[in-house]
Amino acid sequence: MIRIAGAGLAGLATAWELVKRGSEVTVHDAAEPGAGSVSRYAGGMLAPFCEGESAEDEVVRLGRQAADWWAEITPVTRRGTLVVAPQRDRAELTRFARRTKGHRLISTAEITELEPALGGRFSQGLFFAEEAHLDPRRALLDLEAKLVKLGVEIHYGTPAPEDVELVCTGGAAALPDLRPVRGEMAILYAPDVQITRTLRLTDLALLAAKAST
């Protein structure tokens, strides 16, 4: 029996891999379902090539498997990532292109064809056709449901035993070399704007926004 502390994304994903390999798994989480998971605030972007702008090659290599991995569990939208920049930040778009792979340079007409709502707003963009996105909150629920169906016991509101085999509690683990990173989400209500894929706005801050579907 393998016991895991933490029922967030790391804990449940690890449980999924273990149970598929024939292990018996139980998961413990001191919080109630979903309350302690940072995945509630994730963008849901499966964007390994874009991550390569600042991440090492291993992140890109493994990240390219993410869409297929998640597709076994939850719906995945495979419409690519569109990276654009205002005219004043064209140099940033060039820099982003130089530091990433898996894209092609597209024109104003192609941007308009991909996303009509952006028509005429940007003169150039980068299209990462292999990238995808999903709903992170639904994904976590779907992953939990599949684990339960496979016989995994998930104990919410129950502190994990001290002698668990795996600790997947993030910053709560208080490990000396683990540096928490805070994420934030802004939800915009714009019913007249239709964007169908992940859209990244590249400026000096490299802001990224997840598309509404």
N, C-alpha and C positions, 0 to 999 in steps of 0.2 A: 504494500500500500504506500502510495506517495501522497504526502500531505503538503498542500500549498497554502501559504498565508497570502491573502489578497485576492479579491474577486473582481479586480479591474481588468483592463485589456491584457496586461502582461500575464496575470494569473490564469485567466480563462483561455488565452491563446496557448499557453504552455500546457494546460490541462488537455486541450484539444489534441495537441501533438502527441502527448504521452498516451492518451487513451486510444488513439488510432494505432499506436504501436503495441497495444495489448496490456498496458499498465492499468492497475486499479488506482483511482485518484479521488481524493476528497479536497474540497476547497473551503477555507474559512475566511470570513471577513467580519471585522468588528462593526462595520457600518451596515446600514440597511441597503437593499438592492439599489445600485446606481448612485447612492449618495456620496460615496467616496471616490468615484472613478473620474479621473481627469478627462477621460474619453468623451464625457458629456460636452466638453468645450472644444473638441477637436474639429478641424475643418473637414475631415473626411477625404482629403486629397491623396490619391495614390500616384504620386508624382516623383518617381525615382530620378528621372533625368533632370528635372528642375532642382531637386535636392542636391544634385551634383555641383551646383553653383558654389556651394560652400562645404559640401561633405566629401568624404573620401570615397574612392572607387568601390569599396566593399559595400557601402550603403546603396550605391546605384545598382550594383550587381544583385544584391539580395532584394532590393526594392522592386526590381523588375518582376519578381515572382509574386508580388503582393496581390495584384488584381486577380490572378488565377486562384490564389490561396483563399481570398475572401469570397470568390464566386461559388465556392463549395458551401458557403454558410449564409450569405445574404446577397441581395441584388447589387450588382456593380454596374455603374454607367460608364461605358467605354466610349467617350466622345473627345478624348484628348484634353490638352491644356493649351490655352491661348495666352501668350505673353505679349503685352503691348506697353507702349510708353508714349507720353506726350512728346511733341516735337523738341521741346527744350531738353528732354532727357534721352535723346537718340543715342548718345554715347553710352548710357547705361544699358540700353538694349544690345548694343554691339558688344559690350563687356559681358553681358549675360550669355550671349550666343557663343562667345569665345570660351567661356568656362563650362559650357554644357554640351551634351550630345543629344542625338535622337530628335532633332527638330529640323524644320525647313523655314526659310524666310518667306513670308507671304506679303502680298500687296494690299492696298486699300480695298480693291475689288474682292480679293479672297477673304479678307476679314469680314466684309459685308455679307459675303455668301455664307460664311460659317455662323456669324452672329449679326443678323440684320439690325439689331438694336444699336450696334456700334458703327453702323455705316457712316463713312465720312469723318469719323472722329480721329482715326489714326492712319498714318501713311504707311507704316510697316508693322509687322508683328512676327513672332516666332510661334509656330504650331508644332506641339509635341503630340503627334497622333497616337502614340502607344499608351499615353497616360489615361487615368480614369479617376472616378470619385464615387463615394458612397455616403450613405447617411450613418454617421458614427453611432448615434444613439440606437437606431434600429439594429445596426450590426452587432452591438454588444448584447442586445436582447436576443437576437437570433442565435448568437454563439452560445449564450447561456441555455437557451431552449434545446439546442442540439446536444449539448453536454448532458443535460438532465435525461434526455431520451436515450443516451448511451450509458446511462447508469451512474454518472458522476454525481456525488452528493455535494451540494453547495450550501454551506451553513452561514447565513447572514446573521448579523447581530450577535456573533459568537467569536470572541477572541481566539486566535489560533493557538494551539499548544506550543509550548516553548521549543519542542524538539521537532519542528517541521523540517521536511527535506528541502523545500524551496521557499524563499521569501520574495514575494512580488508586491510589496506594499509601497514602492516608490520612496518618497521623501520620509515617510513614517518609519522606514527601516533604520534611519539614522546611521547609515554607513559613511565612513570618513571620506571616501573618494566619490560619493554620489552627490551630484550637484543638481538640485531641482530646477526645472525651467518652467516658468509660469506662462500659460497661454491665456489668451482672451478672445472672446467671440462677440461680435456685434451683429445683431439680427436686424436687417433692414426690411421694411414693408414698402415694396414698390411694385404693386400689382400690374402696372402698365409697362414694366421693363421685363422682357423675356430673354434670359440668358440660359443656355442649355449645357454649358460645360464650365469647367474650372477656368476662371479668369484671373491672371496675375497682372497687377499694375506695377511696372518696374520703375522706381525712381531711386533717389539716394537712400531711402529707407528700405527699399525692396519690399513694399507692402504687398500682401497677397490676400485675395478674397475668394471664398468658395462660391461657385455659381449656385443660384437657385434653380430648381428643376421643375 
